[in-house]
Amino acid sequence: MKNRRLYPAITFVILFSLVTACSPAVVSTPTETATATPIPATPTNTPKPTNTPKPTETPNVVATQKYDEFNVLIEKLQKDGNIPTTAGETKELDPFNEAWAQMNWFDAWLYDNINSDFVFKARFKWESALESPEESGCGVLFGGQENNDFYAVFLTNGRIRFLMKRGANLYNVGKTNGSGVVSYDNPAEAEFILAVSDQKAYILADGEPTLYTLSADQTAKGGFGLSLLSGTNKDYGTRCEATDMMLWTAK
């Protein structure tokens, strides 16, 4: 099992209207729209006791199983050609729980900078204060740059929403295979897996695959974090919780 490293969530606010900024699906070239144990004392003339081994720490069975299951996933993704290697570093990320109340806008919280070949797995739970909200859900931001360019993908109640920001504009990222269509109630819960490599993004939403092609001239390397897309202004808006989060990055 690889070393566990946790990163605190640093707020990284990104606010862009999705209503006016999204465009039709694009592939490689987007089209713009808007303590050690103490040694016991030995009495005088008493034979010194033999050393006993220091007890080992009780293994965390749940954590070990979590890493083992994630490693199986990494091996399968490599075998299927979605990532180039199984050599890399695995981290367990701190749980995420945030809410955002601004309809058709999204917010993001940055964890770390990572390279362009990575796999992310999480259990997403989301709900909106409005019974029938506009499109809303949990998501991931990656490829974040100093100039604020990035990719963002959201698992919503009705579809996978995949966006790329370049300059002042947002674009849809084009599908290569799969429908990208999902169906969840409010509240919703799903397993989400994202594997990115070679300008491709392979997504599993409760086991249903969709493959996307990233822009040839925009890197997936950079800032990585969690994001949520709000579907209502009412009360808390949309709440997103992400648990069992594992992140693998290639060496």
C-alpha positions in Angstrom: 0.0 0.0 0.0 1.3 3.4 -1.0 1.9 6.2 1.5 -1.2 8.2 2.3 -0.9 11.9 1.8 -3.8 14.3 2.4 -4.2 17.8 1.2 -6.5 20.4 2.8 -9.0 21.9 0.5 -8.0 25.5 -0.5 -10.9 27.5 -1.9 -10.4 28.3 -5.5 -13.5 30.2 -6.7 -14.4 30.1 -10.4 -17.7 31.7 -11.4 -18.9 31.5 -14.9 -22.4 31.5 -16.2 -23.1 28.2 -18.0 -26.3 29.5 -19.6 -24.5 32.0 -21.8 -21.0 30.4 -22.1 -21.6 26.9 -23.4 -21.3 25.8 -27.0 -22.1 22.7 -29.1 -19.9 19.6 -28.6 -16.3 20.0 -29.7 -13.4 17.5 -30.2 -9.8 18.6 -30.6 -10.4 22.1 -31.8 -13.2 23.9 -29.8 -15.6 26.2 -31.3 -16.2 29.3 -29.2 -19.4 30.4 -27.6 -20.1 32.3 -24.9 6.5 7.2 21.1 8.6 4.3 21.6 7.5 1.7 24.3 9.3 2.5 27.7 11.9 -0.1 28.9 10.7 -1.4 32.3 13.1 -1.0 35.3 14.8 -4.2 36.4 15.2 -4.9 40.2 18.8 -5.3 41.7 20.1 -8.9 41.3 17.2 -9.9 39.2 18.0 -11.5 35.9 17.5 -9.1 33.1 14.4 -10.1 31.2 14.8 -11.0 27.5 13.7 -8.4 25.0 10.2 -8.8 23.7 9.4 -7.5 20.2 7.6 -4.2 20.1 4.0 -4.8 19.2 3.2 -3.9 15.6 0.4 -1.5 14.9 -2.9 -3.1 14.1 -3.5 -3.0 10.4 -6.4 -0.8 9.2 -8.3 -3.5 7.3 -10.8 -1.1 5.8 -8.1 1.3 4.4 -6.0 -1.7 3.1 -9.1 -3.0 1.3 -9.8 0.4 -0.2 -6.3 0.6 -1.6 -6.4 -3.0 -2.9 -9.6 -2.4 -4.7 -8.4 0.8 -6.2 -5.2 -0.9 -7.4 -7.4 -3.5 -9.2 -9.1 -0.7 -10.9 -5.8 0.8 -12.0 -4.7 -2.5 -13.4 -7.9 -2.9 -15.4 -7.7 0.6 -16.8 -4.1 0.0 -17.9 -5.1 -3.4 -19.5 -8.0 -1.7 -21.3 -5.7 1.0 -22.7 -7.1 3.9 -20.8 -3.9 4.7 -18.9 -0.3 3.9 -20.1 1.1 2.3 -16.9 0.3 1.2 -13.4 3.4 2.8 -12.0 2.4 5.8 -10.0 1.4 7.3 -6.6 -1.9 6.8 -4.9 -3.4 9.2 -2.4 -6.6 9.2 -0.4 -8.2 12.6 -0.4 -10.0 14.3 2.5 -13.8 14.1 2.2 -15.6 17.0 0.5 -18.9 18.6 1.5 -19.9 21.9 0.2 -23.0 23.8 -1.0 -23.5 26.5 -3.6 -26.6 28.5 -4.3 -26.3 30.3 -7.6 -28.3 28.7 -10.4 -26.3 27.8 -13.6 -23.0 28.7 -12.0 -20.3 26.5 -10.5 -17.7 26.8 -7.8 -14.5 24.7 -7.2 -12.1 23.9 -4.4 -8.5 23.1 -5.3 -6.6 20.1 -3.8 -3.3 19.9 -5.6 -1.4 20.2 -8.8 -1.1 16.9 -10.7 0.3 15.6 -14.0 -1.7 14.8 -17.1 -2.1 11.0 -16.5 -4.3 10.4 -13.5 -7.3 8.3 -12.2 -9.8 9.7 -9.7 -12.5 7.7 -8.0 -15.2 8.9 -5.6 -18.7 8.3 -4.2 -20.7 11.4 -5.1 -23.9 12.4 -3.3 -25.7 15.5 -4.3 -29.1 17.2 -3.7 -30.8 20.5 -4.4 -33.1 22.5 -2.2 -35.6 22.8 -5.1 -37.4 19.6 -5.9 -36.9 20.0 -9.7 -33.7 22.1 -10.0 -31.9 23.2 -13.2 -28.9 21.0 -14.2 -26.8 20.4 -11.0 -24.3 18.0 -9.6 -20.9 17.1 -8.3 -17.8 17.5 -10.4 -14.0 17.6 -10.9 -11.8 20.4 -12.1 -8.4 19.5 -13.6 -5.8 21.1 -15.8 -6.1 24.4 -14.0 -3.6 27.0 -15.2 -2.3 30.3 -13.8 -4.3 32.1 -16.5 -7.5 30.3 -15.2 -7.9 27.9 -18.1 -9.1 24.5 -17.0 -11.3 21.4 -17.7 -14.4 20.7 -15.6 -16.7 17.7 -15.7 -19.9 17.3 -13.7 -22.1 14.3 -13.0 -25.6 15.7 -13.0 -29.1 14.2 -12.8 -29.4 13.8 -16.5 -26.0 13.8 -18.2 -22.3 14.2 -17.9 -21.5 17.8 -18.4 -17.9 18.3 -19.7 -16.5 21.8 -20.2 -13.2 23.4 -21.1 -12.4 27.0 -20.3 -10.0 28.9 -22.5 -9.6 32.6 -22.0 -12.9 34.1 -21.3 -14.9 31.4 -23.0 -16.3 27.9 -22.1 -16.6 25.1 -24.6 -18.2 21.7 -24.5 -15.8 18.8 -24.7 -16.8 16.3 -27.4 -17.7 12.6 -26.9 -15.8 9.9 -28.7 -17.8 6.9 -27.5 -20.8 6.5 -25.3 -23.9 8.6 -24.8 -22.9 10.6 -21.7 -26.6 10.3 -20.6 -27.4 9.4 -17.0 -30.5 9.4 -14.9 -30.5 10.2 -11.2 -33.2 11.5 -8.7 -32.9 14.4 -6.3 -31.2 13.5 -4.0 -28.7 11.4 -6.0 -25.8 9.1 -5.3 -23.3 7.5 -7.7 -19.8 6.1 -8.1 -17.7 8.3 -10.3 -14.4 7.3 -12.0 -12.4 9.6 -14.2 -9.2 8.4 -16.0 -7.3 11.0 -18.1 -4.3 10.2 -20.4 -3.1 11.1 -23.8 -5.7 13.9 -24.2 -8.5 11.4 -23.6 -10.9 11.3 -20.6 -12.6 8.0 -19.8 -15.5 8.3 -17.4 -17.5 5.6 -15.6 -20.7 6.7 -13.9 -22.0 3.7 -12.0 -20.2 1.5 -14.5 -21.5 3.2 -17.6 -18.6 4.3 -19.8 -18.2 7.4 -21.9 -15.0 8.5 -23.7 -14.2 12.1 -24.4 -11.5 13.8 -26.5 -9.7 16.7 -25.0 -8.3 19.6 -26.9 -4.9 18.9 -28.6 -3.6 22.3 -27.6 -4.8 22.5 -23.9 -3.0 20.4 -21.3 -4.7 18.3 -18.6 -1.7 18.9 -16.3 -2.3 21.5 -13.6 -4.6 22.3 -10.7 -7.0 19.5 -9.6 -10.0 19.9 -7.3 -13.6 19.2 -6.6 -16.4 21.3 -8.0 -20.2 21.6 -7.9 -22.7 22.9 -10.3 -25.7 24.6 -8.7 -29.2 24.2 -10.0 -31.1 26.7 -7.9 -30.8 29.9 -5.9 -33.2 28.5 -3.2 -31.9 28.0 0.4 -28.5 26.2 0.3 -28.8 25.7 -3.5 -27.1 22.5 -4.4 -25.1 20.4 -1.9 -22.3 18.0 -3.0 -20.6 15.4 -0.8 -17.7 13.3 -2.1 -16.3 10.4 0.0 -14.0 7.4 -0.6 -11.9 9.6 -2.8 -8.8 8.0 -4.3 -6.4 9.7 -6.7 -3.7 8.0 -8.7 -1.1 9.9 -10.8 1.4 8.2 -13.1 5.2 8.5 -12.5 
